[in-house]
Amino acid sequence: MTDRISDRIIRTVVITGGTRGIGRAITLAFARPDTRVYFNYSSSAQAAAELERIIVEAGGFAKGMKVDIMSAKEVEDFFTTILEESGRIDVLINNAGIARDGLLVRMKEKDWDDVLDTNLKGAFLCTKIAAKPMIKQRYGRIINISSVVGASGNPGQANYVASKAGIIGFTKAVAKELASRDITVNAVAPGFIETDMTSSLSEKAKENLISGVPLGRIGKPEDIAAAVIFLASEGASYITGQVIHVNGGMYM
């Protein structure tokens, strides 16, 4: 437990998009007896049940719920259930995200809207609700998952880049709003990470990407989870409004 939270209180952690890739690694990283983990998923109830089982076997608590992160009503119901069961929210990780790549001149309006609504509006909806109990507690950790391209830009991803750049600005603004209540708000910006989004790339494309990474390898979801665990800890209590780049040096 942290110095700021009594040992008698079980910490409650909420993760969006918790069943795949980076989100799954983050969810598993919080598998511990002193933590209640809640996560949402959009499609696979089987994956959610398997994740719950793994965490329970590790001595923790986990509950996955199917929630459309773009729906204000479903998000509200999600957090209502969490607060009814746990009475508090200590850590929020806004991880849920999608990509609908394409050149700007050919991009469909729906692809723009879906990406912005999931990646940016979803973080807004969740943070707005989670911040209220955190303010009452005078304690909280909010960690938003951005992307290296949110800082560097990337052709063919105008919608995705806009959403991830928006996450960075959102992080800085909310950090200033909530700091007086001992709530920190930071972002983690992954680089080239082994996930479903990158597995479809050709070997040639992967080689080209790796050539631009000074550490010479693709990152793992666990690399991102480690940064999130640190930002959620008391060791990071004096860090807020920051973007932690975890990218092997591909963007400095």
C-alpha positions in Angstrom: 0.0 0.0 0.0 1.0 3.6 -0.2 1.9 6.0 2.6 -1.2 8.1 1.8 -3.7 5.3 2.0 -4.3 3.3 5.1 -3.2 -0.3 5.1 -6.8 -1.3 6.0 -8.0 0.1 2.7 -7.9 -2.0 -0.5 -6.8 0.1 -3.4 -9.2 0.2 -6.4 -7.8 0.4 -9.9 -9.8 1.0 -13.1 -8.4 0.1 -16.5 -10.1 0.7 -19.8 -9.5 -1.6 -22.7 -8.0 -4.1 -20.2 -8.1 -7.4 -22.1 -5.7 -7.0 -25.0 -2.1 -6.0 -25.6 -0.9 -3.1 -23.4 -4.2 -3.1 -21.5 -3.9 -6.7 -20.6 -0.3 -6.3 -19.4 -1.3 -3.3 -17.2 -4.3 -5.3 -15.7 -2.0 -8.2 -14.9 0.6 -5.9 -13.3 -2.0 -4.9 -10.7 -2.7 -8.5 -9.7 -2.0 -8.3 -6.0 -3.9 -9.0 -2.7 -4.2 -5.3 -1.8 -5.8 -4.2 -5.0 -9.2 -4.5 -6.6 -9.0 -4.3 -10.4 -11.9 -3.4 -12.6 -11.6 -3.3 -16.4 -13.8 -3.0 -19.4 -13.8 -4.9 -22.6 -15.7 -4.4 -25.9 -16.0 -7.8 -27.4 -14.5 -11.0 -25.9 -16.2 -12.1 -22.6 -14.0 -15.2 -22.8 -10.8 -13.1 -22.7 -12.2 -11.1 -19.8 -13.1 -14.3 -17.8 -9.6 -15.7 -18.4 -8.0 -12.5 -17.2 -10.2 -12.6 -14.1 -9.2 -16.2 -13.4 -5.4 -15.4 -13.7 -5.6 -12.5 -11.3 -7.7 -14.4 -8.7 -5.2 -17.3 -8.8 -2.4 -14.7 -8.2 -4.3 -13.7 -5.0 -5.9 -10.5 -6.4 -9.4 -9.4 -7.3 -10.6 -8.6 -10.8 -13.9 -7.9 -12.5 -14.4 -7.2 -16.2 -17.5 -5.6 -17.6 -18.6 -5.1 -21.2 -18.7 -1.3 -21.7 -18.9 0.9 -24.8 -16.4 3.5 -23.9 -18.0 5.9 -26.3 -21.3 5.8 -24.5 -21.7 8.3 -21.6 -24.5 6.2 -20.1 -22.5 2.9 -20.2 -19.5 4.6 -18.7 -21.6 6.1 -16.0 -23.1 2.7 -15.2 -19.6 1.2 -15.2 -18.3 3.6 -12.6 -21.5 3.4 -10.5 -21.0 -0.3 -10.1 -17.4 0.1 -9.1 -18.2 2.7 -6.5 -21.1 0.7 -5.1 -18.8 -2.3 -4.7 -15.6 -0.7 -3.6 -16.5 2.7 -2.3 -13.5 4.4 -3.9 -11.4 4.8 -7.0 -7.7 5.3 -6.4 -6.1 4.7 -9.9 -7.6 5.2 -13.4 -5.8 4.1 -16.5 -7.3 5.4 -19.7 -6.0 2.8 -22.1 -8.8 2.0 -24.5 -8.0 2.9 -28.0 -8.5 1.9 -31.7 -6.9 2.8 -35.0 -8.6 3.3 -38.4 -5.6 4.3 -40.6 -5.8 6.0 -44.0 -4.6 9.0 -45.9 -6.4 12.2 -44.9 -7.9 12.8 -48.3 -9.5 9.3 -48.3 -10.4 9.1 -44.7 -14.1 8.4 -43.9 -15.8 10.7 -41.5 -16.9 7.7 -39.4 -13.3 6.5 -39.1 -12.3 10.0 -37.8 -15.3 10.1 -35.4 -14.8 6.5 -34.1 -11.1 7.0 -33.3 -11.6 10.4 -31.6 -14.6 9.2 -29.7 -12.9 6.1 -28.4 -9.4 7.4 -27.8 -10.1 10.9 -26.6 -13.8 11.2 -25.7 -13.6 7.9 -23.8 -10.8 9.3 -21.6 -12.8 12.4 -21.0 -15.9 10.5 -19.9 -14.0 8.2 -17.6 -11.8 10.9 -16.1 -14.8 13.3 -15.5 -16.5 10.6 -13.4 -13.5 9.1 -11.6 -12.2 12.6 -10.6 -15.2 13.2 -8.3 -14.5 10.4 -5.8 -10.8 11.2 -6.0 -11.4 14.8 -5.1 -13.5 13.7 -2.1 -10.7 11.3 -1.1 -8.1 14.0 -1.7 -6.0 11.3 -3.5 -5.8 9.8 -6.9 -3.6 8.7 -9.8 -4.8 9.1 -13.4 -2.6 7.7 -16.2 -3.5 8.2 -19.8 -2.0 6.1 -22.6 -1.0 8.3 -25.5 1.5 7.3 -28.3 4.8 8.3 -29.7 3.0 9.5 -32.8 1.0 12.0 -30.7 4.3 13.9 -30.3 6.0 13.1 -33.6 3.1 12.8 -36.1 2.8 10.0 -38.6 1.4 9.9 -42.2 -1.7 7.9 -42.7 -2.9 8.3 -39.1 -4.3 11.8 -38.9 -7.2 10.6 -36.7 -5.1 8.5 -34.4 -2.4 11.1 -34.1 -5.0 13.8 -33.4 -6.5 11.6 -30.6 -3.2 10.8 -29.0 -1.9 14.4 -29.2 -5.2 15.4 -27.7 -4.5 13.0 -24.8 -1.3 14.8 -24.1 -3.0 18.2 -23.9 -5.8 16.7 -21.9 -3.4 15.3 -19.4 -1.6 18.6 -18.8 -4.9 20.5 -18.4 -6.4 18.1 -16.0 -3.2 17.8 -14.0 -3.4 21.5 -13.3 -7.0 21.3 -12.3 -6.6 18.4 -9.9 -3.2 18.9 -8.3 -4.5 20.8 -5.3 -6.4 17.6 -4.3 -3.2 15.4 -4.4 -4.3 13.8 -7.7 -1.6 13.3 -10.2 -2.3 13.1 -13.9 0.3 11.8 -16.3 0.6 10.1 -19.7 2.6 7.2 -21.0 3.5 7.4 -24.7 4.4 3.9 -26.1 6.6 3.5 -29.2 6.7 0.4 -31.4 5.2 -2.3 -29.1 4.2 -5.9 -29.8 0.4 -5.8 -29.9 -2.4 -6.8 -32.2 -2.1 -3.5 -33.9 1.6 -4.2 -34.9 1.3 -7.9 -35.5 -0.3 -7.4 -38.9 2.7 -5.5 -40.3 5.0 -7.3 -42.7 8.4 -8.4 -41.6 10.0 -5.8 -43.9 7.9 -3.1 -42.3 8.9 -4.3 -38.9 12.6 -4.3 -39.8 12.2 -0.7 -41.1 10.6 0.4 -37.9 13.2 -1.4 -35.7 16.0 0.3 -37.7 14.7 3.6 -36.3 14.8 2.4 -32.7 18.2 3.0 -31.0 17.7 0.1 -28.6 17.2 -2.1 -31.6 14.1 -4.0 -30.6 10.4 -3.9 -30.4 9.0 -3.0 -27.0 6.8 -5.3 -25.0 3.5 -4.5 -23.4 5.1 -5.2 -20.0 7.5 -2.3 -20.7 4.5 0.1 -20.7 2.9 -1.6 -17.7 6.1 -1.0 -15.7 5.9 2.7 -16.4 2.2 2.7 -15.4 2.9 0.9 -12.2 5.5 3.5 -11.3 3.3 6.4 -12.0 0.6 4.8 -9.9 3.0 4.5 -6.9 3.9 6.8 -4.1 7.4 7.0 -5.7 5.8 9.2 -8.4 3.8 11.4 -6.0 5.7 14.5 -7.1 5.2 13.9 -10.9 2.2 15.3 -12.6 1.4 16.7 -16.0 4.2 14.8 -17.6 4.5 12.5 -20.7 6.7 9.5 -20.1 8.0 8.2 -23.4 8.6 4.5 -23.5 9.9 3.9 -27.1 13.5 2.6 -27.0 14.8 6.0 -28.1 12.9 6.3 -31.4 11.6 9.7 -30.4 13.6 12.0 -28.0 
